[in-house]
Amino acid sequence: MRNVIILLFALCISFSTKAQDISGTWNGVLKVQGTQLRLTFNVDKTESDFSATMDSPDQGAFGIPVTKTIFENNMIKFEVSKLLIVYQGELKENEIIGTFKQGGQEFPMNLSKNKIEKEIVKRPQEPSKPYPYTSEDITFQNEKANILLSGTLTLPEKEGNYPVVILISGSGPQNRDEELLGHKPFLVLADHLTKNGIAVLRYDDRGVGASKGDFNSATSADFATDVESAIAYLKTRKEINKKKIGLVGHSEGGLIAPMIASKSKDVNFIVLLAGPGITGAKILLLQQELIARASGASETDIKKTYDANKAVFDLVENTNDDQKLKEDLTKLLFASLENNQTMEIPEALTKEEYVSMQISKVLNPWMKFFLKYDPATALEKIKCPVLAVNGEKDLQVPPKENLSTIKNALTKGGNKKVSIIEFPNLNHLFQEAKTGNTSEYASIEQTFSPIALEAITNWIKIQVE
């Protein structure tokens, strides 16, 4: 009799689950390192099953086909194979409690049929209009690349003749405010400098925002031509003192600024904000090690990742034949997978697809250039004043290894107008931080340390007196 009761109960559950209808619009907010992205799954009931599409309104993407829509025993699964996306969750009353996975990373995300808004983040340093200075949207042409770039020029007053700096953003596609994780550091920096009598030009990276061009095919050397075009544009403006043009580069921007200053007489000073002094390969190995340790990874896993990445980077640095490099990387990555090293294959991919995807990342023009390029080659040729600053807690461009190398390269070239500052307790974004880990960036209200802002501004004012 007991077995019969259990069987009947199980049949009731099965019938009840099958009878549920999950069709409709399910909304959620994906939170990744402080970035909030609204996602919507639109589910339709077919004769025997369900089908769905996905929307990402914040990215302007709608009607993305969902490859698989599975609903069994209160468990739901959406797969978007082309984007390596898998969402899995459990239906509990009117909410789906689940996890969003993409490219081997997992993030909690719940779905509801209610409209969901992004959380408002506090950024107290962000200036608001009307500004106490002139702000003008401008465009300028990169003749060499045949692309039009768009930006903002801020001037202390509409009339006058002012010193100026060009802000050069870090790696990845950045808009003119270098906006990331809810922060706009270039907007804050430009605001502070302009209030102190210094004009500022900041612009959208090529292929980003209102700027034309292809970001993905460009290297740091290509981005340097964009800066050169910005200098040429500023020289046409009557409000700009052509003898007092400076470059301020953050992260990769701190690699690009010396490229230009080493060969241009138009650059009168440069500021390197967490700029690299060593090759990209060395930086990435240090970066991965430090961030993994700060995130609580075991020393065994850290070493495995270090060894695996170093093997890849060594191949790139020592091979000039792309076809041979591709063949060698293929053998290396398959061997790493067979040895159960740190690589995890997303469930939507085969081994072959995963290896191909990794090789494409490594053979990307930007990555190959970055891994091999030695900033010292340009730093040794710079004769203008240089300010190089880092945060003590910078885990992305570590201060110890980079500031010392920058100083040595400048000194080797005979440059005696060098200032080096390591700010206590600041991270890669120059925020006051506890650990410096990238996971902190979004949760810190401060966008740019006032102490760092003042020090940078005061140094620039001395150069343009």
C-alpha positions in Angstrom: 0.0 0.0 0.0 2.9 2.4 0.8 4.4 1.9 -2.7 1.1 2.7 -4.3 0.8 5.9 -2.4 4.3 7.0 -3.4 3.6 6.2 -7.0 0.4 8.1 -7.1 2.1 11.1 -5.4 4.9 11.0 -8.0 2.3 10.9 -10.8 0.5 13.9 -9.4 3.8 15.9 -9.3 4.6 15.0 -12.9 1.1 15.9 -14.1 1.2 19.2 -12.1 4.6 20.2 -13.5 3.7 19.3 -17.1 0.6 21.4 -16.8 2.5 24.6 -15.9 2.8 27.2 -18.6 6.0 29.3 -18.5 5.2 31.2 -21.7 5.5 35.0 -21.5 8.3 37.5 -20.8 10.9 36.8 -18.1 13.1 39.7 -17.0 16.4 39.8 -15.1 19.4 42.0 -14.5 22.9 40.4 -15.0 25.5 41.9 -12.7 29.1 41.3 -13.9 31.8 43.2 -11.9 29.5 46.1 -11.3 28.1 46.3 -14.8 24.4 45.9 -14.9 22.8 44.4 -18.1 19.1 43.8 -18.5 18.2 40.5 -20.2 14.8 39.3 -21.3 13.7 35.8 -22.4 10.5 35.7 -24.4 9.0 32.3 -24.2 6.2 30.9 -26.5 4.4 27.6 -26.1 4.4 25.3 -29.1 2.1 22.3 -29.6 4.4 20.0 -27.6 7.1 22.2 -26.1 8.5 25.7 -25.7 10.5 28.1 -27.9 12.2 31.4 -26.9 14.2 34.4 -28.0 16.5 36.6 -25.9 16.7 40.4 -25.7 19.6 42.5 -24.4 18.0 46.0 -24.5 21.1 47.8 -23.0 23.1 46.5 -25.9 20.4 47.2 -28.5 20.0 43.5 -29.3 16.6 42.0 -29.7 15.1 38.7 -30.9 18.3 36.6 -30.4 17.3 33.0 -31.1 17.5 30.7 -28.1 18.8 27.4 -29.5 17.2 25.2 -26.8 14.3 25.8 -24.4 13.8 23.0 -21.9 11.3 22.8 -19.0 11.1 19.7 -16.9 10.2 19.2 -13.2 10.2 22.9 -12.5 13.7 23.2 -14.0 14.2 25.5 -17.0 17.2 25.8 -19.3 17.9 28.3 -22.1 20.8 27.8 -24.5 22.1 30.4 -27.0 24.8 28.3 -28.6 26.3 31.1 -30.9 27.0 33.3 -27.8 28.1 30.4 -25.6 25.2 31.3 -23.2 23.4 28.8 -20.9 20.8 29.9 -18.4 19.6 27.3 -15.9 17.1 27.9 -13.1 14.3 26.5 -10.9 10.8 27.8 -11.1 9.6 28.8 -7.6 6.2 30.4 -7.5 6.5 33.4 -9.9 10.3 33.6 -10.1 13.1 31.6 -11.7 16.1 31.2 -9.4 19.1 30.5 -11.6 22.5 31.0 -13.0 23.7 32.7 -16.2 26.8 31.0 -17.8 28.9 32.3 -20.7 32.3 31.4 -21.8 33.1 29.3 -18.7 32.0 32.0 -16.2 28.9 31.9 -14.0 26.8 34.6 -12.5 23.6 34.4 -10.4 20.6 35.9 -12.1 16.9 35.5 -11.2 14.1 36.0 -13.7 10.6 37.4 -13.0 7.7 38.4 -15.1 7.7 41.8 -13.4 9.5 44.7 -15.0 13.0 45.0 -13.5 15.1 48.2 -13.4 18.8 48.5 -12.9 20.0 49.6 -9.5 21.1 53.2 -9.3 24.8 53.5 -8.3 26.2 56.4 -6.4 29.1 58.2 -8.1 29.4 61.5 -6.1 32.4 62.8 -8.1 30.6 62.7 -11.4 30.0 66.3 -12.5 26.6 67.4 -13.7 25.5 70.1 -16.2 25.6 73.1 -16.5 29.4 72.9 -16.2 31.4 76.1 -15.1 33.4 75.9 -18.4 32.8 75.4 -22.1 32.2 71.9 -23.4 32.1 71.3 -27.1 31.4 68.1 -29.0 34.0 67.9 -31.9 35.2 65.6 -34.7 38.6 65.2 -36.2 39.9 63.1 -39.1 42.6 60.4 -38.9 43.9 60.8 -42.5 46.3 57.8 -42.2 43.5 55.4 -41.3 40.8 57.4 -43.1 38.4 57.4 -40.2 36.5 60.2 -38.4 36.8 60.3 -34.6 34.4 62.1 -32.3 35.1 63.6 -28.9 34.6 66.4 -26.4 36.8 69.5 -26.0 36.5 71.3 -22.7 37.9 74.8 -22.3 38.2 76.9 -19.1 36.5 79.8 -21.0 35.1 80.2 -24.5 37.8 82.8 -25.3 41.5 82.4 -24.4 44.6 80.5 -25.2 45.0 77.5 -23.0 47.4 74.6 -22.4 45.7 71.3 -23.3 45.9 67.6 -22.6 44.7 64.7 -24.6 43.3 61.7 -22.6 44.2 58.3 -23.9 42.1 55.4 -22.7 43.1 51.9 -21.5 42.6 48.6 -23.2 39.3 47.5 -24.6 36.7 49.5 -26.5 36.3 52.7 -24.4 34.1 55.8 -24.9 35.4 59.3 -24.3 34.6 59.1 -20.6 36.6 55.8 -20.3 33.3 54.5 -18.9 33.5 51.1 -17.1 31.8 49.4 -14.1 29.5 52.4 -13.6 32.5 54.9 -13.4 33.5 57.7 -15.8 37.1 58.4 -14.8 37.9 60.6 -17.8 34.9 62.7 -17.2 36.0 63.3 -13.6 39.6 63.9 -14.7 38.6 66.3 -17.5 36.3 68.2 -15.2 39.0 68.7 -12.6 41.7 69.7 -15.0 39.4 72.2 -16.9 38.4 73.8 -13.6 42.1 74.3 -13.0 42.7 76.2 -16.3 43.7 73.3 -18.5 41.8 72.4 -21.7 41.1 68.7 -22.2 40.3 66.7 -25.4 38.9 63.2 -24.8 37.4 61.1 -27.5 35.6 57.8 -28.3 38.0 55.0 -29.4 37.7 54.1 -33.1 34.6 52.0 -33.7 33.1 53.1 -30.3 30.3 55.6 -29.6 30.3 58.2 -32.3 33.7 57.4 -33.7 34.1 55.5 -37.0 36.6 52.7 -37.8 37.2 49.1 -36.8 38.4 48.7 -33.2 38.9 44.9 -33.3 41.5 45.0 -36.1 43.6 47.8 -34.5 46.8 47.5 -32.5 48.3 50.0 -29.9 50.4 51.4 -32.8 47.2 52.1 -34.8 45.6 53.8 -31.8 48.7 56.0 -31.6 47.8 57.4 -35.0 44.4 58.5 -33.6 46.3 60.5 -30.9 48.5 62.1 -33.5 45.4 63.1 -35.4 44.0 64.6 -32.2 47.2 66.7 -31.8 46.9 67.9 -35.4 43.3 68.9 -34.8 44.2 70.9 -31.6 46.8 72.8 -33.6 44.0 74.2 -35.7 42.2 75.7 -32.7 42.9 79.3 -31.8 42.0 78.6 -28.1 44.9 76.2 -27.7 48.5 77.0 -26.9 50.3 74.9 -29.4 53.5 74.9 -27.3 51.8 73.4 -24.3 50.2 70.2 -25.6 50.4 67.2 -23.3 49.3 63.5 -23.3 47.7 61.7 -20.3 47.4 58.0 -20.9 45.8 55.4 -18.6 47.0 51.8 -18.6 47.4 50.9 -22.4 47.1 54.7 -22.9 50.3 55.0 -20.8 51.9 52.7 -23.4 50.7 54.7 -26.3 51.7 58.2 -25.0 55.4 57.4 -25.0 55.2 56.0 -28.6 54.1 59.5 -29.8 56.3 61.6 -27.4 59.4 59.7 -28.5 59.1 61.0 -32.0 56.9 64.2 -31.9 58.1 67.7 -31.1 54.5 68.7 -30.6 54.3 66.8 -27.3 55.5 69.0 -24.4 54.9 66.6 -21.5 53.2 63.2 -20.7 51.5 61.7 -17.7 51.5 57.9 -17.4 48.5 56.7 -15.3 49.4 53.1 -14.4 51.3 52.9 -17.7 53.3 49.7 -18.6 57.0 49.6 -18.3 57.4 45.9 -19.2 56.1 43.8 -22.1 52.5 42.8 -22.2 53.4 39.1 -21.7 55.1 39.9 -18.4 52.2 42.2 -17.4 49.5 39.6 -18.1 51.4 36.9 -16.2 51.8 39.2 -13.2 48.2 40.4 -13.4 46.7 36.9 -13.6 48.8 35.8 -10.6 48.0 38.7 -8.4 44.3 38.8 -9.2 43.9 35.0 -8.7 45.7 35.2 -5.3 43.5 38.2 -4.2 40.4 36.2 -5.3 41.4 33.3 -3.0 42.7 30.8 -5.6 45.1 28.1 -4.4 48.8 28.4 -5.0 48.6 25.1 -7.0 46.0 26.5 -9.4 47.8 29.8 -9.7 51.0 28.0 -10.7 49.2 25.8 -13.2 47.6 28.8 -14.8 50.9 30.7 -14.8 52.7 27.8 -16.5 50.0 27.3 -19.1 49.8 31.0 -20.0 53.6 31.4 -20.1 53.9 28.5 -22.5 51.3 30.3 -24.8 53.0 33.7 -24.5 56.5 32.2 -25.1 55.2 30.8 -28.4 53.8 34.1 -29.5 57.0 36.1 -28.5 59.3 33.6 -30.3 57.3 32.9 -33.5 56.9 35.2 -36.4 55.2 32.8 -38.7 51.5 32.9 -38.1 50.8 29.5 -39.6 53.4 27.8 -37.6 52.2 29.7 -34.5 48.7 28.4 -35.1 49.9 24.9 -35.4 52.1 25.0 -32.3 49.3 26.7 -30.3 46.8 24.0 -31.4 49.2 21.2 -30.2 49.9 23.0 -26.9 46.2 23.7 -26.1 45.0 20.2 -26.9 47.9 18.8 -24.7 46.8 21.1 -21.9 43.2 19.8 -22.1 44.4 16.2 -22.1 46.5 16.9 -19.0 43.4 18.3 -17.2 45.0 21.6 -16.6 43.1 24.8 -15.6 41.1 25.3 -18.8 37.4 24.5 -18.6 35.4 24.0 -21.8 31.9 25.7 -21.8 29.3 23.0 -22.2 28.0 24.6 -25.5 31.5 23.9 -27.2 33.4 20.9 -28.4 37.1 20.7 -27.6 37.9 21.7 -31.2 35.7 24.7 -31.0 37.1 25.8 -27.7 40.7 25.5 -28.9 39.9 27.4 -32.1 38.3 30.2 -30.0 41.3 30.5 -27.8 43.7 30.6 -30.8 41.6 33.4 -32.4 42.1 35.4 -29.2 45.8 34.9 -29.1 46.2 35.6 -32.9 44.2 38.8 -32.6 46.4 41.7 -34.0 46.1 43.7 -30.8 47.1 40.8 -28.5 50.1 39.7 -30.6 51.4 43.3 -30.6 50.7 43.8 -26.9 52.4 40.6 -25.8 55.6 41.4 -27.7 55.9 45.2 -27.4 58.6 46.5 -25.0 57.7 50.1 -23.8 61.3 50.8 -23.0 62.1 51.2 -26.7 60.0 54.4 -26.7 60.7 55.5 -23.2 64.5 55.7 -23.8 63.9 58.3 -26.5 61.7 60.7 -24.6 63.1 64.1 -23.8 60.0 66.0 -22.5 59.0 66.0 -18.8 57.3 62.7 -17.7 55.1 62.0 -14.7 54.5 58.3 -14.0 52.1 57.4 -11.3 50.6 54.1 -9.9 48.5 53.0 -7.1 50.1 50.8 -4.5 47.3 48.3 -4.7 47.3 48.1 -8.6 47.0 44.4 -9.5 46.6 45.0 -13.2 49.8 47.0 -13.8 51.8 46.3 -10.7 53.7 49.4 -9.5 56.9 47.7 -8.3 57.8 46.1 -11.6 56.5 48.9 -13.9 57.4 52.2 -12.2 61.0 51.1 -11.6 61.4 49.9 -15.3 59.9 53.2 -16.6 62.3 55.2 -14.4 65.3 53.2 -15.6 64.4 53.5 -19.2 63.9 57.3 -19.0 67.1 57.6 -17.1 69.0 55.5 -19.6 67.9 57.9 -22.3 69.2 60.8 -20.4 65.9 62.3 -19.4 66.3 64.3 -16.1 62.7 65.7 -16.0 61.1 62.6 -14.5 58.7 62.4 -11.6 57.6 59.0 -10.1 54.7 58.7 -7.6 53.3 55.6 -6.0 50.0 56.5 -4.2 49.3 54.4 -1.0 46.1 52.3 -1.0 45.0 53.2 -4.6 44.1 50.6 -7.2 44.4 50.5 -11.0 41.6 53.0 -11.4 43.2 55.3 -8.8 40.4 54.6 -6.3 41.0 54.3 -2.6 40.7 50.5 -2.2 41.0 47.7 0.4 42.6 44.9 -1.7 43.0 46.3 -5.2 41.1 43.4 -6.7 39.1 44.1 -9.8 35.9 42.9 -8.0 36.1 46.0 -5.8 36.0 48.6 -8.7 32.2 48.8 -9.0 31.4 48.8 -5.3 33.6 51.7 -4.5 31.7 55.0 -4.8 34.8 57.0 -5.5 35.8 57.3 -9.1 39.2 59.0 -8.8 41.2 59.7 -5.6 41.2 63.5 -4.9 44.8 63.2 -3.7 45.8 61.7 -7.0 43.8 64.3 -8.9 45.5 67.2 -7.1 49.0 65.7 -7.5 48.5 65.2 -11.3 47.0 68.6 -11.8 49.7 70.4 -9.8 52.4 68.7 -11.8 50.8 69.6 -15.1 50.3 73.3 -14.0 54.1 73.5 -13.3 54.9 72.2 -16.8 52.6 74.8 -18.5 53.6 77.9 -16.5 
